[in-house]
Amino acid sequence: MEGHQEFPAYPPPGRRIYCNRTLNLRAVRAIGFDMDYTLVHYRVEPWERRAYEHLKVKLSDLGVPTADLEFDPDLVTRGLIIDTELGNLVKANRFGYVTRACHGTAPLEFERQREIYGRTLVYLSEERYVFLNTLFSLSEACMYAQLVDRLDERGMPGALGYADLYRQVRKGIDEAHVEGELKADIAADPDRYVERDPEMALALLDQREAGKKLLLITNSDWAYTSRMMAHALDASLPKGVGWRDLFEIVILSARKPDFFTQQMPLFEVATEDGLLRPCPGGIRKPGIYVGGDAAQVEEYLGVSGEEVLYVGDHIFVDVHVSKAVMRWRTALILRELEAELAALEGFRPQQSDLARMMEEKIRLEFAFSQARLQLQRRQAGYGPQPSISSQKLRDTMAELRARLVALDERIAPIAKQSGEILNRRWGLLLRAGNDKSHLARQVERYADIYTSRVSNFLFETPFVYLRAPRGSLPHDDSQVLA
């Protein structure tokens, strides 16, 4: 194709957009964006470490001994589940079976894990379970795990058990967010806590110039939003264009998920210092608003349902509720996807070796089982009788067993490495052993598309037709052993 050399190269896996349900972006008339960890990506470790320090102060004020505790960024990952009844952190697969678990910070041995969860399926609807579905959850989960250890060792003031302990931790982190001290720290030093993406501004400009109405819908207030958005975008925009020029509507203090489910009063930000003006008639012009609800946004834009795409990082607040209630199309920002795919690419040679050895193991186990069955029939005198002697069958079984033992010795270290990709304790974000993780199940169920960052829309353009791949079933691989 003449001139195709001028087109960008197809992006690497970590920068692609992945599709669960076919999405024609040409049919989307409005795109809404969350802010935190969506348009503004925080440096996770510094941000969560700062949140952890604020949480320490809140808990210390309640008499909880936290002074000597330190944030451990490798202790927890997004997608884990806190079992507040037992004081455990667990990783579950898509069916709710627990595949890994820790009590506090201590990993549970397999037999102990099976004893506790062998007959238990994790259902997030049960009050005992707390799903870590956003990066903002890491600091509280780390603190909770460490305090479970402390509770077991010597008790805890005001905590009658693991569930009470979690309520204390949750209250502390909520207060740190609501009182504004944490965000004041972030806003005072954004270079330390925010990772700029210089490509994002162009991606948003492409969408706007293609006729999409862009919306910013965030739970943050005006002062914080203005500071963070300016830091993230203004330096990458054309001269004379600021971040506010990109968005038809900015909704602040949206109180998601209530924004999608309830009718809320609406106010317009009338001055730069945040003076509010009531809007009893709803949205009537482009601008910056506080409160309101999704139905008012649809009415103003003259769009509904699948004509709106909402992009956010929180599976429940941003993706699940907007789809379930408003039937908006949904995009999940999963920043860890880049590191996960890079790690998988680095492990590709070992994974190929592992797959080849597992195929060999399946063949050997099949042969061993057939020999065992033939021996059983000969000894019991029923069914078709084998043409070889019982001793020959035993010799064959012994040879196959020896080959399987030797093969298992080769498989074991690679399988162990496979389970420690990205995080030695929990492994891959979207995998639980050979199955999909519970997080992957949530992504698959609620996100029409998912990607690592908003700027990845640069590669797919505002006119892309994203097609979901053909769904796979276990029998699709039936030709592997043919």
N, C-alpha and C positions, 0 to 999 in steps of 0.2 A: 504494500500500500504506500503510495507516494506521500512523503512527508511524515511517515510514522516515526521517523527518528526523533522528531520534536516532542513526542509524547513521553510522559514519565514511564519508567520501567515498572512492570508489575511488582507490587510491594512484597517484601519478605513476609513470612507467615505471621510474625508478631504484629504487623501493621495492617492486616487484612480485616475485612468485615465478614463475620460468619453468620449464616442465615439459618434459623430454625423454621420459619414460615415465610414463604415467598412474599417479597415486598417490592412493589413498584414505586420507587421514590418519585416518579413523575406524577403520581396520583396524590401525593402528599402536598397539602397546601400550607400547612403550618408546622413548624418544628419547635417544640419547647425543650428547654435545657434546665437541668438542675445546675447548681453552682459548685458546691463543695465536692471534691474528688471527681467532678465531671468537667466543667469549664476551668476550674481552679484545681490543679493537682498538687497536693501537698507532698512534701518529702516525708514519707511515712514514719521513719524512725524518729527524726527530730520532733515531728508534730505529736506523735503518740507518747514520746518520752516526756514532752512538756505537759500533755494531758495527764499523764501518770503522776507527775510531780504535784499538780493541782489536786488530784485525787488523794494523794498521800496526806496533804494538808487537811482536806475535808475529813478524812477518816481519823486523823490524829486528833482533831478537835472533838471527836466523839469518844476519845479514849482508846482507839484501836492502835496497837503498837506497829507502826509502819516505818519508823525513822530509818531503820537499817535496810529496807527493801530497795531493790533497783529494778528498773524496767528491763525485761529480757525480750528482745524483738524476735527471737527464734522460738519462744515458748508456745506461742499460739499463732494461728493463721485464720484468715477469713474462711467461713464455711464450716468451722467446728461448731459443736453444740455443747452448751453447758447443761449438765444434769444437776439441777440445784437440789434435788432430793438426796443425792449421794455424794455431792462434792466432786463430781468427775467432769473432765473434758472428754468428749468422744468425737470420733469421726465415723460417719455412717455412710453406707452406700445408698443408691437411689431407692432401694426397697425398705430402708430403715434399719437394716442389720448393722450393728456396730462392728467395725473392722479394726479400730484402734481406740485405745482409751488411756487416760491418765487419771489417777486420783490425786488432786492437787497438782503438783509438778512431777509426780513419780509415775512413770509408765507402768501400766498393769501388765503382768505376765499373761500369756495367752490363756492358760488354764483359769486364772482368776477372772479374766475378762469374760470367758465363756460361762463361768459360773454365775456372773452377775447379769450378763446380757444375752445369754444363749437362748432364752425364751422371751426376750423383750424386743419389740420393734419400736423404733423412735418415731413418734408422731408429734410434729411440731404444734399441733393443736392442744397437746397436754401442757398444763401449766408448769410442770416441772422442767420443761426444756426451753432453753433460750438459744436461738440461732444467731450465730455471729455473721450477719449478712452484709456488713459494711466494714471498711477499714477503721472506722471510728470505734469499733468494738474491741480493738486489740488491747488497749491500755486497761480497760475494765476487766477483761478476761485474764490478762496477766496478773493483775492484782488479786483477783478472786482465787486463782490457782495457788498463789503464794500464801494467801490468808487461810486457805483450807489446810495447808501444812501446819500453819501456826495454830489454828483451831484444834487440830488433832493433837498437837504437842502439849498445849497448855491452856486451852480454852480462849475465849474472846469476850471482852466486855460487850454486853447487850446482844450477843448472838447466841440464840438458843439452838442453832443447828446450821446446816449448810444453806438452807433456803433463807433463813434470817440473815446470814452473812451476805448472800448475794443481794438481798434487798438493801443492805447498808452500802455495799459497793455501788449499786445502781443509783441510789439516792445521791451519793457523793459525786459521781460523774455527771449526773443531771444538773446538780447545783453548780458544778464547775462551768458547764456550758451556759446555763441560764443566767448566771450572775455576770457573765461577760468578761471575767478576769482572763480566762484562757484566750478568748478571741482578741482581747486587747493586746496580749503578748504577741500573738501572731501578726496582727496588723501593724505593730510597732517595728517588726523586723521581718518583712515578707520575704526578703532574699534568702533568709535562713530556712524558712519553712515552706516556700512555694517553689515548685519546679516549673519554670516557664516553658511553654511549647510555642516556638515562633511560627509554626505552620498553622496553628489553630485559627488565627485571624483570617487568613486567606480562605480556609475551609468555610468559615462563617460568611465571608463576603461572597463566595461562590453561591452559597445557598440563597442569600438575600437577593443577589442580582438575578438569580434564576426564577425569582418571583415568590419564593417561600416567605411567609411571615414568621420571623424569629421571635421567640418568647423566652424570657428568663423567669423561672418560677422557683424560688428558693425560700427556705425557712429562715434565712438569716435576715438581719435588720439592715437599714439603709446605710448606716455608717460603715459597717463591716463589708457589706456587699460592694459599695462604691470603692472602697480602698482596695479590696482584693481583685475586683474586675479590672480596675485601672492598671494594677500591677501586672496582671496576667496578659492583657490584650493591647493596651494603648501603644506600647513601644513597637508593636508589629503592624499597626494600622497605617494607612496612608496619612500624609500630613493633613491636618485639619479634621480628621475623623477620630472620634473617641468611641469607647466601647458602647456608650448609650445609643449611638447612631445605628448600631447593628440591630437593635431589638425594637419591634413594634410595641411590645408591652413588657414591662418588668414588674413582676409580682413579688413583693417582699413579705416576710413574716407570714408565709402562706399556710403554715400549720399543716403541712402534709403529714399523714394521709387524709386528714379531714377536708382538705382543699378539694379532693375528688369526690367526697361522699356527702358533704353537708352544704347548706346555704350559709354563707358567711357575709358579714358587713364589709363594705369596701370603702377604702379611703385613698385619696390621691395625695402623693407627696408634692406639696405645693411650693416648697422652698428648698434650697440646697442644704439647709441645716435640719431638714426633716419635718417641717411643719405639715400637719395633715389636714386635709379638707374632705369632709364626708361626701360620698358619691351614692346617694340613695337610688339614683336612676341607673346604676351599673356603669360599665365602661362605655365611654362615648367617644374617646379619641386616644391616639397613641400617648403613652406616658408611663410614669412610674407610680405604682399603686401598692397599697398595703392591704393584705387580707383578700377578700373576694373568694370566688370559687371557680371551678373548671367550667361549670355551665355558663357563667357570665362571659368567660373567655370565648367559648364557642359562639354565643349569641353575638358578641361584638364582631368576630371575624367572619361570621356566616359559614362556619364549618362545623362538622360533627364527626364523631367516631373515627373511622379509618382515614379520614383526611388529615388527622393530626398524628404526628410522631413525637413521642416524649422520650428524652434521653436522660438517663440518670444512673447513679452507681448503687442505689439501695434497692435490693430486690423487692422488698415489700412496699416501702413508702413510695418509691418512684415507678416501679415496673408492674408489680402485681396489682396494686389498687387502681392505677390509671387504666389498665387493661380490663380488669374485672368490672369496674363501675362505668367508665366512660367509653370503653371499647376503643381507646386510642391504640395506635400501633406503638410498639415499645422497643427501645434500644438500651442495652445494659453496657455501661462502661466498666470493664474488668481489667484494671491496669496490670494486674499480676500476669495476665495472659502473655505479655511479651517475654517475661522471664521464664515462664513455664514452657513456651514453645522453643525458646533458645536452649533451655536445658534438655528438652527432648531431642532436639537436633544434635546436641553434643553427645547424647547417649545412643544415638542411632546405631552405630556399629555393634555395641553390646546388645541392644534390643534385637537386632537381626540375628546375632548368635543365639540369644535366648529363645527366639521364636523357632529357629531351626532345631535346637535341642528339644524344645517342647513337642514339636512334631515327631521327632524320633522317640520321645518318651511315650507319646500316645500309641505309636505303632508297637513298641515293645510291650506296653501294658495290654494291648489288644491280643498280641500273641501269647503272653503269659496267661491271660484269662481263658483263652481258647484251650491251651494245654491243660489248665487246671480243670476245666469243664470236661474235657475228654477223659482225664484221669478219674474224675468223679463218676462218669457214666460206666467206665470199665469196672471200677471197683463195686459199684452198686448193681451192675448188670442190667441196665435199662437203656433204651434208645439205641441209635446207631452206634456200633462199636468201632473204635479207632483201629487202624491197621497196624499200629505200632504198639510195643509192649508198655506195661506200666512203668517199668524201669526207664525205658527210653523217654517217656513223658516226664518222669521225675528229673532225669538228666537235663532235658530241654528246659524245664522250669528253673532248675538251678542255674543254668547258663544265662537265661533271661533275667533272673533276679540279680545276678552278679553285674550284668550290663546295666540294669536299672540303678543299682546302688552307685556304680561308677559315674553314671550319667547325672544322678542327683547331686553328687559331690561337685560336679562341674557347674550344675545349674544353680546351686544354693548361693554362692557369693554374688553371682550376677543378679539373681532375683532379689537379694538383699539390697544391692545397689539400686535396682529399679524401684524399690519401695522407699528409697531415701532421696530420690531426685528432688531438688529444690529445697526440701526441708527434711533433715535427718529424722526428726520425730514424727512428722505427719505425712511426708511425701508430697505428691502432686496435689494441686488445688482441686482439679476436676476429676481425679481418679481416686477410687478406693479399692486397692488391689487391681484386679482385672476389670472391675466394674466402674460405672460412673459414680461419682461421689454424690452425696445428698445435695451439695451446692450445684453440681452439674444438672441434677434433676430440676432444681428450681430455675436455673438459667434456661433449660430446655422448655420448661412448662410455661414460663411467663414472658421471656424476652423473645420478640420476633427476630431480632438480630442482636449480636453482641460483638464488641471490639475492645481494643485496649485503650483507645483515646479518641477524642472528638476529631482530631486532625486527620484521622484515617479516612474520613469522608472525602478528603482531597483526591484519593486514588480512585474512588468509585463514582464521583461526580454527582450533581443533583439529578441526573437523568438516568441513573442506573436501575436496572431491573434485577433485583437480587433473588436468586432462585435457591430454594432449599434443596439439599442433596436428597437422593433417594434414601429412604429409611432402611436401615440394615436390620436383619434378623439373624439369629444364630445359624440357621441353615444356609445363609448366603455364602458361608465359607466351606460348604460341603465338598467343593472340588479340590481343596487344599491337599487332602490325603488321597485323592483319586490316583 
